[in-house]
Amino acid sequence: MELPELAELMAKVADSLRVPVDVDETRAMITASVVDTIQGVTHASISVTNKDGTIETFAPTDAVAAAADALQYELGEGPCIAAALSEPVVQVDDLSSDPRWPLYGPKAGALGLCSQLSFQFRAEPQVRGALNLYADEPAVFDVEARYIGSMFADWAAVLLGWGRQETTLLQALESRASIGTAVGILMERYQLDQQRAFAFLARLSQSGNIKLRDVAANIVTDTAIRARA
């Protein structure tokens, strides 16, 4: 995308952020952006625990993510359950052979899934949730995937009014320099808080059909050009 086109798109997105952020829209934006941004991720969802002990899926990117979540709830095992109930981060590089999930692994394989990464976020004292990342290939989650996935989990937590592991959105953004810089630029330029600035970035990514990291790099470049002008 050329910089003038980016500027025009940014103006449209800025107008859209003047209205209150819709929770359902935010959830869908998070899961769609995860798939678009992290290399190898093909499906995503958000799991949220209820006070009665049940777990519910929100904003699955497709039927495969929804089916994988439902399988874990039905079987009572799997990374998304472990993350939602107890573990801060659960990574599985090969679902078919991981001994932790003897029932879920083969059934996940039947859905075409090979690896999974789930991040916990929570609202004390009872309600917890997980951001679930699924991949069709084994061992796709590297250090960068964990950093960016953690960033999206923090965004989910903050926008839903929750807290995650005493970590702020800004701290998570610092792990990805260009994205964090772009968020800072948007905060200053449009007088936005961190959450809305990151939402702005994600909407730009979706509206322009550009990867989030590329949108961030373009914003940084545009700002540098403006500064030299």
NORGI-V540221 format. One record per residue. N is the residue number from 1. RES is the residue in one small letter. PHI is phi in whole degrees, 0 to 359 (none if undefined). PSI is psi in whole degrees, -180 to 180 (none if undefined). D_FIRST is the distance of its C-alpha to the first C-alpha in Angstrom with 1 decimal. Layout:
BEGIN
N/RES/PHI/PSI/D_FIRST
N/RES/PHI/PSI/D_FIRST
END
This chain:
BEGIN
1/m/none/132/0.0
2/e/287/154/3.8
3/l/299/-39/6.5
4/p/299/-38/8.4
5/e/295/-39/6.4
6/l/298/-43/6.6
7/a/299/-42/10.1
8/e/295/-43/11.0
9/l/294/-38/10.2
10/m/297/-37/12.1
11/a/296/-42/14.9
12/k/295/-43/15.3
13/v/294/-39/15.5
14/a/301/-41/17.9
15/d/297/-40/20.1
16/s/292/-24/20.3
17/l/275/0/21.6
18/r/282/-12/24.5
19/v/262/158/26.4
20/p/301/145/28.0
21/v/286/126/26.2
22/d/279/133/27.6
23/v/297/-45/29.0
24/d/297/-41/28.3
25/e/296/-40/24.7
26/t/297/-45/24.4
27/r/301/-46/26.0
28/a/296/-36/23.8
29/m/295/-40/20.7
30/i/296/-53/22.2
31/t/294/-39/23.1
32/a/295/-40/19.9
33/s/292/-34/17.9
34/v/300/-48/20.5
35/v/296/-39/20.0
36/d/287/-30/16.2
37/t/265/-42/16.5
38/i/268/120/19.8
39/q/299/131/20.1
40/g/96/-21/23.0
41/v/284/127/23.4
42/t/246/-17/23.8
43/h/212/154/25.5
44/a/206/159/26.2
45/s/201/170/28.6
46/i/237/127/30.4
47/s/254/136/34.2
48/v/229/130/36.4
49/t/279/146/40.1
50/n/258/162/42.5
51/k/296/-22/45.7
52/d/274/3/47.8
53/g/96/-11/46.3
54/t/282/162/44.1
55/i/236/138/40.4
56/e/235/145/37.8
57/t/262/139/34.3
58/f/232/146/31.4
59/a/52/45/27.9
60/p/295/142/28.2
61/t/287/-20/25.0
62/d/193/-179/27.3
63/a/294/-30/30.9
64/v/294/-45/31.2
65/a/298/-44/30.4
66/a/297/-42/32.8
67/a/292/-39/35.5
68/a/295/-43/35.2
69/d/298/-47/35.7
70/a/300/-39/38.6
71/l/300/-44/40.2
72/q/295/-40/40.3
73/y/296/-43/41.9
74/e/294/-43/44.4
75/l/276/-17/45.4
76/g/74/23/45.4
77/e/208/158/43.5
78/g/137/162/40.1
79/p/301/-39/37.4
80/c/292/-34/36.2
81/i/289/-44/39.8
82/a/299/-41/40.5
83/a/290/-45/37.5
84/a/295/-33/38.2
85/l/260/-30/41.9
86/s/211/-43/42.4
87/e/268/133/39.9
88/p/298/-41/37.1
89/v/217/133/35.0
90/v/232/120/36.0
91/q/241/133/34.5
92/v/232/119/35.6
93/d/273/-24/34.6
94/d/213/98/36.8
95/l/298/-31/37.9
96/s/289/-25/40.4
97/s/242/-6/42.4
98/d/291/121/42.1
99/p/290/-13/45.6
100/r/289/-23/44.5
101/w/232/65/43.5
102/p/295/-29/46.1
103/l/271/-45/45.7
104/y/288/-40/42.1
105/g/308/-55/40.8
106/p/298/-37/42.1
107/k/290/-35/41.0
108/a/295/-39/37.5
109/g/299/-35/37.6
110/a/294/-23/38.6
111/l/275/-4/35.4
112/g/92/11/33.5
113/l/266/141/32.8
114/c/241/-33/33.5
115/s/218/162/32.4
116/q/207/146/31.9
117/l/220/122/31.0
118/s/235/137/32.2
119/f/243/132/32.0
120/q/276/143/34.6
121/f/220/156/34.3
122/r/210/158/37.2
123/a/237/108/39.0
124/e/291/151/42.5
125/p/263/-8/45.1
126/q/244/-42/44.6
127/v/274/131/41.1
128/r/226/165/38.7
129/g/210/176/35.6
130/a/214/141/33.3
131/l/264/121/29.7
132/n/251/127/30.0
133/l/246/129/27.6
134/y/242/147/28.6
135/a/226/147/27.8
136/d/274/-6/29.0
137/e/241/153/29.8
138/p/282/154/32.3
139/a/52/48/31.7
140/v/264/-11/28.0
141/f/268/107/28.1
142/d/260/-170/28.1
143/v/299/-41/28.3
144/e/297/-42/24.5
145/a/299/-39/24.6
146/r/293/-41/27.6
147/y/298/-51/26.0
148/i/291/-40/22.9
149/g/300/-40/25.1
150/s/298/-38/27.4
151/m/299/-46/24.8
152/f/293/-36/23.9
153/a/295/-40/27.7
154/d/295/-39/28.3
155/w/296/-43/25.7
156/a/301/-46/27.5
157/a/298/-47/30.8
158/v/292/-45/29.9
159/l/292/-26/28.3
160/l/268/7/31.3
161/g/78/24/33.7
162/w/249/174/34.7
163/g/235/148/35.2
164/r/230/112/34.5
165/q/51/37/36.7
166/e/59/22/36.9
167/t/254/133/33.3
168/t/270/161/31.0
169/l/299/-39/27.3
170/l/296/-40/26.9
171/q/298/-41/28.9
172/a/294/-39/26.8
173/l/294/-28/23.5
174/e/297/-20/25.2
175/s/284/-15/25.1
176/r/234/97/21.4
177/a/304/-50/20.8
178/s/293/-38/17.1
179/i/293/-45/17.1
180/g/298/-41/20.4
181/t/296/-43/19.2
182/a/297/-40/16.2
183/v/298/-42/18.8
184/g/299/-40/21.1
185/i/297/-45/18.8
186/l/294/-37/18.2
187/m/301/-44/22.0
188/e/287/-44/22.8
189/r/291/-39/20.4
190/y/247/9/21.1
191/q/55/54/24.6
192/l/250/155/23.9
193/d/278/177/25.9
194/q/301/-43/24.6
195/q/296/-46/24.5
196/r/289/-31/22.6
197/a/294/-40/20.1
198/f/289/-37/19.5
199/a/299/-40/19.4
200/f/303/-48/16.8
201/l/299/-43/14.6
202/a/294/-39/15.4
203/r/293/-38/14.8
204/l/301/-43/11.3
205/s/299/-46/10.9
206/q/288/-44/12.8
207/s/294/-36/11.6
208/g/267/-2/7.9
209/n/54/46/9.5
210/i/234/144/8.0
211/k/300/143/10.9
212/l/304/-42/12.5
213/r/295/-33/13.0
214/d/288/-37/9.5
215/v/299/-45/8.8
216/a/300/-45/12.0
217/a/297/-39/11.4
218/n/294/-39/8.5
219/i/295/-42/11.1
220/v/297/-43/13.8
221/t/297/-45/12.3
222/d/300/-41/11.8
223/t/294/-39/15.3
224/a/295/-39/16.7
225/i/295/-43/15.6
226/r/300/-40/17.2
227/a/294/-31/20.2
228/r/277/-18/20.8
229/a/291/none/20.6
END
